[in-house]
Amino acid sequence: MRWFETRGPVYPEDNYVVARPDELADFIKRIERGRYIVLFAPRQTGKTTFFQNALDSLETEGSPYFPIQLNFEGYVDSDADAFYTSLCKEICKEIKSVFQKRGQSPSDALNRFLANAQITEPISMREFFEDLGGLLENQRFVVIIDEFDSIPRDAIRGFLHSLRQIYLSRRTRCPHSLGIIGVKDITQLNYDRSISPFNIQDEFKLPNFTLEQVEELFLQYTDEVGQPITSETIAAIHKQTAGQPVLVNRFAQILTEEMDIPKSEPITRKHFSEAHIQLLREGHTNIDHLITNIHKDQRFETLLMKIASYDEGVRFSLYNEHISELATYGVIAEGADGMCEIINPIYHYCIMDAFKPIVNGLEQEYLPDDTRAGFEDYLTSDGQIQMAALLDNFRDFIARVGFRILQVPDTPREYVGQHLLFAYLEQFVQIVGGSMYLEVQTGHGRTDILILHRNRKYIVETKIWGGDIRYQAGKAQLAAYVKLEGAEAGYYVVFDHRNTPEPRVETETLDGLTIRSYVIPVMQERPSH
């Protein structure tokens, strides 16, 4: 029986695989046209698997192409001399391997050439490819380079210049086509920026899985095992992951291998919620990379929170080094409107959790003096959450702590209210045995917190004050989302950082739904004595 894989390339004989025929056809067409293609994308997005599939399709019997794959990961600590010496050996080894796979043998002339070949610097590399092209008997040489950004710093400029010269030399050239795969864009690598060494590149983007592709992936499992997965569950997985390949497969692993759901029972939204909690709490490599990268620069927090908290958003521009770096790490991407978007709700949750202080120093102030049973005071006699009372208390908590809100460690004042609300609700949910995750909506400045407890949904939307027109529009947006999710009420929390804030608490009925709104002042300066 096959399985879902998250730790490397996937193989159809062993794993459930998304075929991606349209993307593969697009890539092959570019190879046929002799393009020098670049793909720079975050780790664990399915790049290596995709390009292995492309190579397999080019290696069929009778193909006019002669494809090889190289990996530069091992050169990260090498210098240019060691790089070129090893590169020559690797190319020769891969050429022999392709002949072996095809059940063929190189010609005597090609064997002699490979036995005596040497590459020592960019010019000899160019000469090597020119001689090789004349010995492949009308086959078009194709090279795919994985982990390209591990190339030695002192080799990159000359290497790219030589490839550019080959590309511009003639219609019949060797390599005929080239694919460069890495995490960092060529423009982010360390070469002499006064010259563009590779302005002939054809950029190829490998998108995340669509909802249809996620459905296809799970259908393979159902066909093989017989266990159905409800469409609501698949839609929830796609929504939370935005189709990020390793997260989709990790959800699948938890649901099909680790939760011991009887194979005679369908996998439901309830199971999804349990898997979601596990995925957020575990130390998965993909999420560890995410957190490590966003902690590299404190300015990332300000940028990410601005993307998530302000209606006007942040325009996406790769000329901005922080936007470019976050895009490289796979944290943000360009939305349809040209604005920055956090890639998916799971990443958004992890970002909020990562920036939230482990101890904010105000935890003992969460509950009022007349508390009897702690957070369980906010449950009804039949165990339902009294969300209005819970948020009333949060509003009162912010008032109780006053200027001490400014002393929360390592937190920009502008976003301290949202960090505290996140921490407050998370602690409550853990105590009462519920689950909480984020639903990042289209548009800017909207973060919806979805709490599940005893088969009921509670939706809390947070924003930063951006004027009365936006405040009123946010209520209508929340009502539409509450209706979509099938909940009974929505809760709207807006933090007001102005010098003269206007606190509000309003309960209204919009489109037959109850919307309770809060405008909570957040102190920005300690008052003078």
N, C-alpha and C positions, 0 to 999 in steps of 0.2 A: 504494500500500500504506500502511496506517495505521502508527502508531508509538506507543510508550509515552512519555508526557510527564511531566516533573517540574518544569517552570519556570513553571507558571501554569495557568489554566483548561484543561480538556480538552473536546474537541468530538467527538461520535460520528463525524462524517464524516472526521476526521483522526486520531483517537486511539482506542486501546482503552480502554473506559470501563466502570466498574462502575455499573450502572443505579440501584441502591438503591431499588427500587419501594416497599418497605414503609416506609422512612423518608420517601420523598417523599409517599406517601399520608397518613402521619401529619401531615406539615407542612401539606399542602393542607387537611386536615380542620380544623386549627386556624385557618387563614385563613378558611375558610368560616364558622367560628364567631365570627369577628371578634376573635381574640386578638391582643394585642400581645406578640410573641414575641421572646425574646432568646437568642442563641447566642454564648457567648464561649469560644473554643477556640484552641489554639496555631496558629501559622502553618503552612501547608503540610499541612493535614489535609483538604483537599477542600471547604472551606466555600463558596468562591466558585463553584466548579463546581456544587455541589449547589443553591445558591440560583438560579443562572442556569437550571438545569433546571426549578426550581419556577416561575420567571417564564415560561419558554417554555410550560409546561403551562397557565398562566393566560391566555396571549395568544392562544389558539386562537379561531378565528372563532365568533362567537355566545356567547363567554364573558361572564358577568355581571360579570367583574372587569376592572379597569383598573390593571395593575401597572406601576410604574416602579422603577428601581434607582438609588440614589445611592451615591457613594463619598466618604467624608470624609477620605481620606488627604491630600489637598492642603491641608487646613485646619490642619495640625499647627502651623504657625507664624503663624496668623492670629489676629486678635482678634475679639470678638463682632460688631462692626459689619461688618467685611469678610465674616465668615461668613454673616450673615443676608442681606446684599446678594447674595452669590454663590449662596446656597441658593435664593433666589427664581428667579434665572436658570436654574439647573440643573433645578429642578422643571419650569419652563415648557418648557425644551428637551426634557426627557424625555417630557412629555405630547405634544408635537408629534411626537416620534419614534414613539411608540406608534401614533398615528393613521396616520402614514406607513407603518409596517409592515403595518397592517391594510388599507391601500389606501383609507383614509377621510379625511375632512376635518373639523376641528372646526366646531361651529356658529359663526355670526357672533357670538353673544353670548360664547361661550367665547374666540374669537379676540380680541375687544375686551378681555375680562378679562385674558388672558395678556399682551397688549400693554401694559397699564397697571398690572399687578400690582407691588406692592412689599411686601417683608418687611424690617423694620428691627429688630425685637426680638420677644420671645415673644408678646406680645399681638397684634401685627399678623400673626404667623404663624398663630395660632389663627383669626383672622378670615379670613385667606387661605383656609385649608382649609374653613371653613364656607361661604364663597361658592363655592369650587370644587365642593364636593359638590352644590350646587344646579344646577350647569351640566353635569354629566356624564351627564345623562339616564338616571338609574336604574342607572348602573354603579357598582360598589363599588371605591373607590380603595384600592389596596394599595401600600405603600412598603417596599422592602427597602433598608436602609442598611448598606453594607459599611465596614470599617475605622472603626467608630464611635468607638473610643477616641482617634482623632486630632482629635476635636472640640475647639475652643479651651476652655481651662479656664474662662474667664469667661462662656462660653455654656452650659455643660452643665446647670447647675442650673435656669435658666429654661426651657431647651429641654425637659427632662424633665418639669418641672411642667406645661408647656402640653400636652404629649402626654397626661399623666395626666388633665388636665381634659377634653380631647377624649374620651378613653376613657370617662370617667364621665358625660359629658354626656347621652347619649341612645342608644337602640338603633340608630338610623340616624345614622351619623356619618361624618366624613371626616378622616383615613383610616379606612376600615372595619377594616383590619388592617395591622399593622406588623411588620417583621422587623428586628432590630438584631443586627449581626454585628461581633465585635471580638475582640481578644486578651485584654484585661483585662475583668473583671467590672465591672458598674456600681458595686458596692460598693467597688471598688478605685480608682475615679476620684475626682477632687478636687472634691467639692461639700460643702455644709454638712451634716455628718452628723447634726445635730440633727433633721433632717427627712428622711424617706425620699421622694424625689421620684418614684419609679417602682415602688411596691410592688404594681403591678397586672401585673407581668411574668409571662409564661408561659414557663418555661425549656424549651428544646429542646436535646437532646444529640445530636450527630452522631457515632456510634460509628466506630471503626476497622473495616476490612474483616474480615468473618468468613472462615474457611477456605473456605467455599463460594463466597464472592464472589471470593477470590483465584483459586480454580479456574476460575470463570467468566471472569475477566479473561484468564488464560492460554489458556483454550479458544478465545477469540476469535482469538488469535494463531495457534494450531494450525490452526483451521479455515481461516484465510486464507492461511497460509504453508505448512502441511503438516508442520511440524516439531513432533513431540511433546515434551512436558515430563513427566518421570516424576512420579507422585503423591508419591513420597518427596521429590523436589526442591521441589515446591510446598508440601508440609507443612513442610519446613525453612525456606523463605522466610517462611511465615506465623509460624512459631514464633519466628524471630529478630526479626521486625519487629512481631509482635503485630498485624499488619494495618495498621500506620501507612501511609497511602496513598502518600506520596512515597517512602518507603523501599521499598515493594513495587514501585513503578514504576521506581525506580533499579536494583534487582536485575534487573528485566526488561530495562532498557536495556543493562546490562552483558552479560547473557546472550545477548540477541538481536541486538545491534548492535556490540558492542565486542570480543567474544572470538573472533570468526571461527570459530565452531563450524559445520561444514558442515550445511546445511539438511537433508541426508539422514540426519543422525544425531540421536538424541534428546538432549535436555538432561538431564544426570544430576546426582546428588548430588556427584560429583567436580567438575563444572563449577560447582555452587553454592559449593563450598568456595573455588574460585579467585575467584569473583565476590565472595564474602564478604570475602576478604583485601583486594581492591581497594577495596570500599566503605568498609572501616574505615580505610584509609590515605589516601583522597582527601579533599580539602577541600570536601566537599559543603555547600551552604548550610544545609540542615536541621541537620546536625551542628555546623556552625560557630555557628549561633544557640544551640544547646544549650550548647556549651562556654562561649560568651561569657556567657550568662545565669548559669550555675552558678558562674562565677568572680567574679560581682559581690559576693558576700558569703562570707567564709571560713566562716561558720556553716553554709552549705549543705553543706560537706563532712562535717561532724560529723553532720548530720541524715541525709544520704544513706547514709553508712557505717553509721549505727545501723540504718537501715531494712534494709540489706543484710546486716548482720553479727549481729544479735541475735535470738534465737528469739522474744522477747516483742514485737519490732517496735515500730512507732510508730503510735498511733491517728490516723486521718485526721480533720482538723478544719480547715475553712476559716477558723475564727476565729484560728488560729495564722498569723501573717503570713508565716512562712517556708514552711510547708506550702502556704498559699494561693498564694504567688508561684511555687513550684516547680510546682504544678499548672497555673498560668497559662502557664508556659513549656512545658508538656507533658512535664515530666521525670517526674513521679509522678502517680498516680491512686489512687482509693479501690478497694481490693480487695473481693471479695464478703463478707469478714468485717469490713469497716469499718476495715481497717488500710491504711497507706501501702504502695504497691508502685511500684517503678521500672517505667516503662511497658513497656520491652522489653529483651531481652538486648543488642541493639546499643547502646542508650543506656547500659546498665550498663557495658559494656566501655569506651565512650568516657569515662564518668565516672571509672572506675578509671585509665584512661590519662591523663586530664587532671589528676588529683590526684597522680599518680605524679611525683616529682621527676625532672627531665630527667637529672640526675646525683645519685645518692644518696650518693656518696662512699665506698661500700663495694664497688663493682664488682670491685675488684682482689682482694677477699677471697672472691669466690664459690667459687673452686676451691682445693683443698688444695695444699700444697707439692709433693707427689709426682705432680702432674698431668703427663701426657705429651702428650696431644693436645687439651687444653682440654675443652670440652663434649663433643667427640666421644668422650671416654673413656666416656660413658654410652650408647653404642650397642654392640650386639652385633656379632659378626663379619659377620652378614648384614644389618646396618643397622637392627635393631629397637631401640626405646628401652628401656633398663633403668630403668624408672620408680622402682622401689624404691631403687636405688642413687642416682638423681638426687635423690630426696627425702631419703634419708639424708644426703646431702651438704648439702642445704639446712638440715636440722636442725643439722648440725655447724657450718655457716656462722654461724647465729644464735648458737651457743655461742662460736665463734671471735671474733666482733666484740664480744661482751659489751656493756658500757655504751655503746659507740659507736653502737649502734642508736638511742640517744636523740638523736644529733646529726644524724640525717637531716633535711634542711631542709624546712620548710613541711609537716610531716606530724604530725598528732595522734598522741601516743604510743599511744593505744588501738588504732590501726589500722595501725601501722607494720609489723607482721608480715605482714599481708595485702598491703600495698603492696609489700613486698620480695619476697614469693612471686610476685606478679603480674609484677614486673620480672624476676625471676630466670628464671621459666619462659618469659616472652616472649623474652628474649635467647637462651635455649637453642633455642627453636623456630625463631627466625630463622636461627641458625647451622646447624642440621641440616636446614633446608629443609622444615619442617612448617608447619602452620597452627594457630592457637589462637583460640578464642572462648568466650564465656560461655553457659551455659544456666541462666537464673534459674528456679528451681523454685517451685512453689506452697509456701506456708508461709513462715516468716520465718527470716532468718539463714542462708539457704542460697545459696551461690554455687558452682555447678559449673563448673569449667574443663574444656573439652573440647579435647583435642589430637589432631589428625589427622596421621599420618605413615606413609607407605607403606601406605596402605589399612588401617591399624589405628587404633582409637580408644583413647585413654587419658583416664580421667576422674579429676579431682582435685576433691574438695569441700573448701571452707574454711569454718570457723566460729570464733567466739570462745567460749571455755569458758563454759557456763551451767549446770554441775552434771552429776553422773554420769548421772542419768536421761536428760537431753537428749543427753549424749554417746553413750550406748548406743542411744538411739532414732535418732540420726543415722546410725549404721552400717546399720540396717535400711532407712532411707530411701535411702541411697546404693546398697545392694544392689539395691533395687527399680529404681532408675534405671539402674544398670549393665546389669541384665537387659533393660530396655526398649530400651536403645541397642545391645544385642547385643555389648557388650564382654566381655572375659574377667575383668577385675579392676577394682577401684575403690580410690582412695587418699583417705584422710580426714585432713585436716590441721586441728587445732584449736589455736588460740593461747590460752595460759593466762597471764592478766595478774595473777593473785593474788599476794599477798606470799609465800606458801609453795606454789608450783606443784608439780605431780606429773608430771614428764616420763614419757611412755609411748611405746613402740613395740609394736604388736600386729599379728599376722597371723592372721586367722580365716577360716573358710569359712562363708558364710551363703547358704543357698538354692543351694548348689552353686557359689558365686562366691567368689573370693578378695578379701577386704577388708583392706587394710593401713592401720592407723591410727597417727597421731602426735599426741601432746599435747606442744606445744613451748612451753616457758617464754619469756616476753618480759619482759626487764628493764624496770622502770618508774622506778627511781632509780639513780643512780650510787652504787656502794658507797663508804662512808666509808673513809678510810685508817686 
